[in-house]
Amino acid sequence: MLEKALPIVQIVSSLLLIITVLLQNREGGAGGILGGDGVGGSFYTKRGMEKSLLYATIVLAFFFVGSSILSFV
């Protein structure tokens, strides 16, 4: 049963992970690390829905990587 359910779990988790990454705000991203940010040295804290979306992305990423490792073993 696990052999049949694991690919479905991976597909669903990958789609949800893609959606959460695309929904995140681009202003607080890695562009400031490389000098692409126009703001000089200001810090940006995530609040509310943006913070929840970040945590959901992290959880989905761990879930996807875990299911991928499980399918490999």
Backbone torsions as a table, in degrees:
resi	resn	phi	psi	omega
1	MET	NA	-36.2	179.4
2	LEU	-65.2	-32.3	179.8
3	GLU	-66.1	-30.2	179.7
4	LYS	-85.5	-33.4	-175.6
5	ALA	-82.9	-28.1	-175.3
6	LEU	-63.8	-43.2	176.2
7	PRO	-62.8	-34.9	178.1
8	ILE	-67.5	-41.8	177.3
9	VAL	-62.1	-41.2	179.3
10	GLN	-66.6	-40.5	179.3
11	ILE	-65.2	-46.0	-179.2
12	VAL	-65.2	-44.4	-179.3
13	SER	-67.6	-34.8	178.5
14	SER	-68.8	-40.2	177.6
15	LEU	-64.8	-42.4	177.5
16	LEU	-65.3	-36.6	177.9
17	LEU	-65.7	-42.5	177.7
18	ILE	-61.9	-43.2	-179.4
19	ILE	-64.3	-43.9	-179.2
20	THR	-67.0	-35.2	177.9
21	VAL	-68.0	-41.7	-179.3
22	LEU	-69.9	-25.9	-179.7
23	LEU	-80.2	-13.4	-177.1
24	GLN	-71.5	151.6	-179.4
25	ASN	-71.9	136.8	-176.7
26	ARG	-86.8	-12.5	-174.6
27	GLU	-70.6	-28.0	-178.3
28	GLY	-99.1	20.2	-172.9
29	GLY	-83.0	-160.5	-175.3
30	ALA	-79.1	-0.7	178.9
31	GLY	-63.1	-31.5	177.7
32	GLY	-69.8	-26.1	179.0
33	ILE	-68.8	-38.3	-176.1
34	LEU	-91.6	4.5	178.0
35	GLY	91.0	6.1	-178.7
36	GLY	-83.0	-6.4	-178.1
37	ASP	-86.7	134.6	-178.4
38	GLY	-78.8	-12.9	-177.8
39	VAL	-89.2	129.5	-175.5
40	GLY	-85.0	91.6	170.4
41	GLY	77.0	16.9	179.5
42	SER	-84.1	149.2	-179.8
43	PHE	-98.7	149.6	-176.5
44	TYR	-128.2	120.5	178.5
45	THR	-106.6	139.6	179.6
46	LYS	-85.3	139.5	-179.7
47	ARG	-138.3	154.2	172.5
48	GLY	64.5	-128.1	-176.7
49	MET	-64.8	-33.8	179.7
50	GLU	-64.6	-38.8	178.1
51	LYS	-68.8	-40.8	177.5
52	SER	-64.3	-38.3	178.2
53	LEU	-66.2	-36.8	176.2
54	LEU	-64.2	-45.9	178.9
55	TYR	-64.5	-38.6	177.5
56	ALA	-63.9	-37.6	178.2
57	THR	-65.4	-41.8	179.2
58	ILE	-64.9	-44.3	180.0
59	VAL	-64.8	-43.3	179.0
60	LEU	-65.4	-35.9	178.1
61	ALA	-65.4	-45.2	177.1
62	PHE	-63.3	-39.6	179.4
63	PHE	-64.6	-42.1	179.5
64	PHE	-67.1	-44.0	179.0
65	VAL	-65.1	-40.8	177.7
66	GLY	-62.7	-42.4	179.1
67	SER	-69.7	-31.8	176.6
68	SER	-68.1	-41.5	177.1
69	ILE	-65.4	-40.6	179.5
70	LEU	-63.9	-37.2	178.7
71	SER	-72.9	-27.8	178.2
72	PHE	-71.8	-37.2	-179.7
73	VAL	-80.0	NA	NA
